[in-house]
Amino acid sequence: MSEATTIGIGVIGLGHWGPNHPRIFSQCAGVRVVAAADLSADRRKHVGGLYRDVEMVADAQDVFKRGDVDAVVIATPAKTHFAIASAALQAGKHVLLEKPMCTTLADAEALVEVADRCQRTMVHGHVFVFNTGIRYLREGLSKGSFGDVQYVHATRTNLGPIRRDVNVVEDLATHELTIFDYLFGRGPDWVSASGSRILGTAFEDVAFVTLQYGGSTLAHVHVSWLNPQKVRTITLVANQRMVVWDDMEPLEQIRVYDKGVMDEPYYDSFGEFQLRLREGDIVIPKLNMQEPLKVQAETFLKRLRTGEKTPSENDAGLRVAACLDAIARSLREDGRRVPLSEVAAK
């Protein structure tokens, strides 16, 4: 697809998150949002009133049949992702697929095979890998600016919205799993998870997940739909510096703490194994803030035009899917530590 080609976009799913896609893609150069599909007449009417040039239809197949649609964004419930994305790929459309990729690793693997067979690009909607603060963390890790990572703690909580198709891990923790995969460039060695169904539904609404990366780095995630505070934070503790990312502080997303623990240089008395706390400055770096969803859309378009890989390709999608499968197994088995080798993607 050449740089001069106008790319036609279709959007499948106009619920809570879907309408953001016609908004964002309509801001991108060389793009036309052509059509959008949703089963709800109310949603079609509402979104159609906002984007009058976009044809609203009930059936996704009516979008896939159009010759002026080159790529589709799929923002439907997770349990429908495999069927809808498969149909789109087989209709010759490139796909930007919202998270989670699929509800099982087996479906995720099969979907990648469909994309390969159809020679279509499939990128995953892991929007936080396009977040400026998260990219700052990754760059610092790659340069060794923080030292060796010792542990990471993440919290993502809010009072709702409560999903009826997936549990809180698939809904919320998928973001953290994707961020960790992006930061460390790999999946975990093992996972352990515990959760509760406080609302009495079929899905966990609060969960605590522990993961180990590289044999020594622990990561912990707390996710909940039942919390009075909306929290999105990651604390990264390394042996030279500590860093806090807070997505609810858009002007000061990152704080770098020059703090740590160090060995005493020498000992003259009892206390051979004593450690000394090191206090230092707190640095708030100036970041060039951009809307992550806009960066994701532009990266997807560049992928179609130039073939340049994105941070959300199928290999990352499969690692996250494998991690979700391992967490589901641990939840079923009372928090058992599940090695990723038990569910590893092909």
C-alpha positions, -999 to 999 in steps of 0.1 A, spaced: 0 0 0 17 32 -11 21 64 9 -3 82 -14 -31 57 -11 -62 68 9 -69 40 34 -106 31 40 -114 21 76 -143 2 89 -152 0 126 -170 -31 141 -185 -24 175 -198 9 187 -202 3 224 -183 18 253 -149 20 235 -156 16 198 -167 52 190 -132 64 198 -119 48 167 -139 68 141 -130 99 161 -92 91 160 -90 78 125 -109 108 111 -80 129 124 -54 110 105 -41 121 71 -48 100 41 -76 81 58 -114 79 53 -136 62 79 -161 45 55 -185 24 75 -193 11 110 -213 -18 122 -232 -25 155 -261 -48 163 -278 -20 184 -299 4 164 -296 29 193 -258 28 191 -259 32 153 -282 62 156 -260 79 183 -227 74 166 -241 81 132 -252 115 145 -216 122 154 -201 110 121 -226 117 94 -202 107 66 -198 72 80 -224 46 68 -240 28 98 -249 -9 93 -261 -37 116 -241 -66 100 -203 -66 100 -204 -86 68 -218 -55 50 -185 -37 60 -163 -66 49 -180 -67 15 -171 -31 7 -143 -26 -18 -134 8 -3 -127 -7 31 -90 -17 34 -88 -23 71 -112 -28 100 -110 -20 137 -128 -47 159 -141 -34 192 -167 -60 200 -170 -83 231 -140 -105 235 -159 -137 230 -167 -126 194 -131 -116 184 -121 -149 168 -152 -152 146 -153 -116 135 -116 -111 130 -114 -144 110 -142 -132 87 -125 -99 82 -91 -114 74 -107 -139 50 -125 -110 33 -91 -95 26 -91 -68 53 -62 -58 75 -72 -59 112 -67 -38 143 -81 -60 170 -89 -47 205 -77 -65 236 -79 -92 247 -69 -108 214 -91 -139 220 -106 -156 251 -83 -187 247 -48 -193 235 -60 -219 211 -82 -193 194 -54 -168 193 -31 -193 176 -57 -202 151 -64 -165 144 -27 -159 137 -27 -188 113 -57 -173 95 -39 -139 92 -7 -156 79 -27 -177 53 -46 -147 41 -14 -126 40 -31 -98 60 -17 -76 87 -32 -80 122 -22 -56 149 -35 -57 185 -50 -28 204 -25 -27 232 -29 10 236 -6 14 266 25 5 247 19 38 229 17 57 261 45 83 265 52 74 301 54 37 294 77 44 265 99 64 288 101 34 311 111 11 283 137 35 270 152 38 305 153 1 309 170 -4 275 197 22 284 202 8 319 192 42 334 175 26 364 198 -4 369 186 -40 373 149 -43 379 141 -60 413 103 -59 413 73 -42 397 39 -34 413 9 -24 393 -26 -13 403 -56 -8 380 -89 -3 398 -121 16 395 -158 13 404 -170 -4 372 -177 -7 344 -185 -43 352 -182 -66 322 -204 -96 315 -182 -114 289 -148 -116 306 -134 -114 341 -114 -85 356 -81 -100 346 -90 -103 309 -106 -68 310 -80 -48 331 -49 -69 338 -44 -75 300 -31 -39 300 -4 -47 326 5 -80 310 10 -61 277 30 -34 294 53 -59 312 58 -78 279 67 -45 262 91 -35 290 109 -68 294 106 -80 258 93 -114 269 66 -133 287 69 -145 324 83 -177 335 53 -185 358 22 -169 371 1 -173 402 -34 -157 407 -62 -155 432 -95 -137 428 -130 -133 441 -165 -131 426 -179 -106 451 -209 -98 429 -219 -134 426 -214 -135 388 -196 -161 367 -165 -139 365 -139 -127 390 -144 -90 397 -112 -85 419 -79 -103 414 -43 -104 425 -17 -117 400 20 -125 406 44 -131 378 82 -138 376 103 -126 347 139 -139 340 141 -159 372 146 -129 395 122 -101 387 88 -103 404 58 -84 392 25 -80 410 -9 -67 397 -40 -57 416 -71 -53 395 -107 -46 406 -140 -33 394 -150 -27 430 -128 1 442 -139 37 451 -108 51 434 -97 50 398 -61 41 400 -36 33 372 -1 31 386 31 11 381 60 13 405 93 -1 392 120 -7 417 155 -11 404 189 -12 422 198 23 411 166 42 408 129 37 415 102 50 391 65 56 395 41 59 365 7 74 373 -17 76 343 -41 97 363 -15 125 365 -12 135 328 12 164 334 35 145 358 31 109 346 66 99 356 85 104 388 121 91 391 134 86 426 171 85 431 167 62 461 178 27 470 195 4 494 233 -2 494 259 -22 513 280 -5 538 315 0 523 333 -14 553 326 -27 588 345 -19 621 321 -36 645 292 -60 648 266 -56 620 284 -71 591 253 -75 570 238 -41 577 224 -21 547 222 16 543 193 35 527 203 60 500 182 91 496 184 113 465 165 137 443 130 132 428 130 140 390 99 147 370 110 145 334 93 166 308 74 143 284 60 151 250 24 140 258 3 125 230 -30 107 230 -19 70 229 -49 60 208 -39 85 181 -3 72 182 -16 36 179 -38 45 149 -9 63 131 14 34 138 -12 9 124 -15 31 93 23 33 89 24 -5 92 0 -8 63 18 17 41 55 8 48 54 -26 65 72 -12 95 66 -35 125 46 -22 155 50 -31 192 18 -50 190 24 -77 165 12 -113 167 41 -126 187 34 -102 216 -3 -110 212 3 -147 216 26 -142 247 -2 -122 264 -28 -148 254 -6 -176 269 -2 -155 300 -40 -151 303 -45 -189 299 -19 -196 326 -37 -171 350 -71 -187 343 -56 -220 352 -41 -207 384 -75 -191 393 -92 -224 388 -66 -242 409 -65 -220 440 -35 -199 431 -12 -227 420 20 -214 404 16 -222 367 48 -223 345 42 -207 311 56 -239 296 23 -256 304 4 -233 281 32 -220 259 22 -207 225 36 -225 195 
